Structure formats: structure tokens, C-alpha cells
């Protein structure tokens, strides 16, 4: 019987905030940007990532907001490249280690079967959305980027390669904190449920996190659900698994996107106020 108490809900909110703050401090390790705009960019990127295939809309939002905050395109691209390389390496190594276990092989087989049934147009849609969102968000800087794209790319590559090891280690640390915070939400919510053994909990948690971050559908829709029901249906029953899935999605998927939505709405109203303000004198 699933029973999620108020303390568990409060702790889940704390984990979501820890994830957002960790990712904010991670980008601050690479860019000279203040906490507030960095946090706003991180949250806003989650909103677009939540509703676009393969999280395609998230990075263009961050890029645009960092550039609007005064960061150069080259340094922004370099910082995001370092984040991507570190995060990708952690996901790859963790995934390989998990896939080598017997539990991992079973989960990989089921997740691969689910991914193979996804329609091909998800990939096409991801690319189209990524290009469209990027174009909309950087339209104010497009001329400068277009005229200097060769030097921008060259400089971003130089900065990516020449990052001090201390910064890379700091990025690695905050990336691990972010992953652990997001992964800990499910064990927290399911704590105390009868019949859920550590291997089952571990398999479900890993499948949910990887499905959320890697699957080509928005928020890993379909892939995550398959993992939940495949591992927990016989233990908790369909009703409790459905409730657990909804609650988990609210925290692991919806809360940060909602915070980002507030940021985007506030930004929109601020731009409306600025455009409507009449010059003095």
C-alpha cells in the first residue's frame, strides 16, 4: 500500500530545489554570472525542455538568457559544452556499469524495446523544434552571431579545451549532486512500501532518471511509464503505481518546469512594461 506523507512531499520539494541550485552553481563555476539570472535561466530551460522532444528546447533558452545577461556567445557555448561533456560522461559510465548487471540487462532490454516503437517523426520534430526555438530566442543577437560565427566557434572550442581542471572538477561535483538529487525523489516517495526490494527500487529509479533525461519523447513519456509498470505493477498494483507515477512526475518533471514557467511569464511582462514605457523628457 502506497502512503506518501507530508514529510516526504516536503523532502521531494527540497530535492527539486537542490537540483536547480546545483545546476545554477555548476554554470557559475564556468561563467561570471550572478546567481539570480543563472537560476532563472536554469529554471526557464526546464520549462522548454519539458515540452519538447529530447529536451531540445532547454539549451537554446539557457544560451539566450546567458547572452542577454552579458555573457559572450563564445564563453557561453564553451561553458555549455563542458557541462554537456561532463554530464554525458557520467551518464554513459553510469549506464554502462548498470547495464553490465543482471538487473540492468533486463531494464535495458525493455527500455530499448519501448524506444524502438517510438515513431520516427520524434527525431525530425526534435531537430525542427531545436532550430525554431534557438532562432526565436537569439533573434536579437542573430546578426552578431551570423557575422562572427567562425570566430565564435573557434573561440568556444579554445575555451572548452583550456578549462582549468579545478573548474571541471567543480562542474563534475555539481553534476553529480544534481543527478543524485533528482534520482533520490523516487526512493523517497516509495519509502516504506511493502514488497519493494532494493534491486527493484534501484532498477526503477535508474530507468526513470535515464528515461527522463535521455529518451527522445518529451519528459520520457512512454519509456518512463513502461519502466514503472514493468517493475512495480505486480508489487503495488496498477492503482498505486499510477498514483506514484503522477506524484513522481510532479516533482521530477513538473515542479522545476512550473518555476521556469513563472520566470518566463515574468520576463514577458517585464519586456511588455519596458516596451510600453515612454521616454522621459
N, C-alpha and C positions, 0 to 999 in steps of 0.2 A: 504494500500500500504506500503510495507516494504521499509524503507530507512535508511541504516546504513552509517553514516558519518565517516569521518576520526577521529574525536574526540572519537567516540565510539570504533573504531578499536584500537586506541592508549590506551584507558582505558582498553580494554579487554586484551591487551598485559601486561599492568601493573598488572592486576588481576592475570594473569598466573604467572608472576614473584613473586607476593606476595604469592601465593600458594606455589611455590617452596621454597622461602626463609623461610616461616613459618614452613614448614616441615623440613627444614635444621636446623633452630633454635630449633625445637622440639627435634631432635635427639641429638643436642648439650647440651640440658638440662639433658640428660641421659648418654652421653658418652664424655670423654675428647678428642674430635676430633676437628681439625681446620675446619674453615668454608669451605675452598675450597674443600677438599676431601669429606666433608659431603654433600655439594651442588652437587658435581659431582656424588656421589652415589645416591642421591635423583633423579636427572635428568635421570641417566642411568637406574634406576629401572623403571621409567615411560616408557622407550622405550620397554623393555621386557614385561612389564605389558600390554602395548597397543596391542601387537600382540599375546598374549597367552590367552587361555580361563580362565575366572575367575581371571584375573590378576595374574596368577600363577607364571609368571617369574619374577615379580618385587622384592619380598622379597629375593630370593636367590642372586640376583645381589647386593642388599644392604649388605647382610651378608658378601659376599665375599669381597666387597670393604672395608667394615669396618675392617675386619680381616686383609686384606692386608695393611691397614693404621695403623696397630699396636694395634687394639683393641683385647681383648681376646675373644674367641668364647663364653665363659660363659656370659661375660658382654654384648656382642652384642646380644645374644639370649634374655637376660633379658630386655634390652632396647627395642628391637622389640616387646617383649611380652607385656610390659607396653603400648607401642603405640597401639598395636592391641586391648588390653582390653579397653583402654580409647576410641579409635575410634569406636570400636564395641558397647560400651555402649551408646555413643552419637547417633550413627545411629539407634540403637534399640529403645531408648527412643524417639527420634525424629520421627521415623517411626510409633511407637505405637500412639503417640499423633496425628500425621497426619491421621493415619488410622481410628481413632475414629471420625473424622469429616465426614460430608456427602460427601464432595469433595474427601477426602481420600479414603472412601469406594469405590467410583466409580473407582478411579485410581487403587487401589489395585486389584479390580476385573479384570480390563482389563490387567494389568501387569501380574497377575497370570495366566490368560488365555494364554498370549503370552509365558510365561516361560514354561507352561505345554506342549506347542507344540514343544519345543526345543528337538532335538534328544538326546537319552540317551548317545551317544558316546561323547557329550561335556564334561560330567563329567569324563569319562575314559581318554579322551585326556588331561584334566586339570591335573589329577594326574600324567600321564606319562610325560607331559611337565615339571611339577614342579620337579619331581625326576631327569629328564635328565638335566635340566638347573642347578639345585643345584649341581649335580655331576660334571658337566663341570667346574663350577665356583670355586668349593672348592677343585679341584683335587690336587692342590699344598699343601693343608693343610689336606688332607683326612687321612693320616696316624695318625697324631696327634689327629684328631677328633675321628677316629676309636678306637685308643688305650685308649683314655680318655673320651669316650662319657658318661659313667656313672657319673663320677665326674663333667663333664661339665654340664650335665643336672641338677644334684643336685645343683651345684653352681649357675646356672642360675635361678633355682626356688627360691633359698635362696635370691638372689639379687632382683628378681621380687617382692617377698613378703615384703622385707625390704626397699623398696624405700621410701625415706622421703616424707612426704605429700607435702612439698613445690615443689619438682620435679614433682610429679603427677599433682599438680595444674598448673604448668607451661606447662606440656605436654597437659593438657586439654585446656588451653588457646590457645596454638598454633594450636591444632587440630581444635578448633572452628574457628580460623582465616582462616585456610586452607579451611575448608568446606564452610565458608561464601564467601571467595574469589572465589571459583570455582562455587558456586551457583549464585553469582551475575553476572556472564557473560551473561546468557540468558536474564534477565531483562534489562541489559544494552543494548544489541543488539536490543531488541524488543521495547525499549522505544519510545513512540510516535506513534506506530502503532495503527490505528483506530480499535475500537471494541474489543481490548484485555483487558478484565476486570481484576482487581486484583485477584479474585478467579481462573480464567482461567490461568493467569500468574503463580500464586502460584502452581497450580496443575502441570503445565507443567514443571516448574523448579524443583520441588521435584521429579517428575518422571524421569527427565533427570539425575539428580545427583545420585539418587539411582540406576537407570539403569546402569550408567557409573561405579559405584563403586561396585555394588553387583551382577549384572546379570552374569550368567555363560559364556556368549559369550564374545569374545574379544571386549572391549570397549562398551559392552552392545548392540552390533549390533542386530537389530531386535526389542528388547524391547524398546530402546530409540525411534526408528523410529515410532513404534506403538503409543507411548505416544504423540509425536509431532503431528502426523496426526490426532489422535483421538480428541485432544483438540483444534487444531488450523486450521484444514483444512477448516472448514466452515467459519472461520473468515478471514483468509488471502488468502485462495486459495491454490491449490496444488503447483503452481509455487513458490510463496513466501515462503511457508513452506519448500519446498525443498532447496531454497537458504538459508533460516535461519538455517536449519539443517546443511548444509555444512559449513557455517561460524562458527556456534557454535562448531562443531566438530573440526575445525581447531584450535580454541583456547582452548576449554575444554579438548581436546583429543590429538590433533596433535602437538601443539607447544612445550609443555614440552617433548614429545616423540622425537621430532626433536632435541631439545637441548641435550637430553640424547644420541641420536644417534651420535652427534658430539663428545660428551665425549667418547663414546665407540670407535669411529674411532680413535680419538687422542690417547687413551690408547693402541689400537692395533699397531699404528705406533710407539709409544714410546717403546713398547716391541720389535718390529722388530729392531728398532735402537739399543736398548740395547743388543739384542742377536747378532746383526751383528758387534758390536764394538769389536775391537781386544784389548786384554790387553796390557798395556804399558810395555816397557822394554823387 
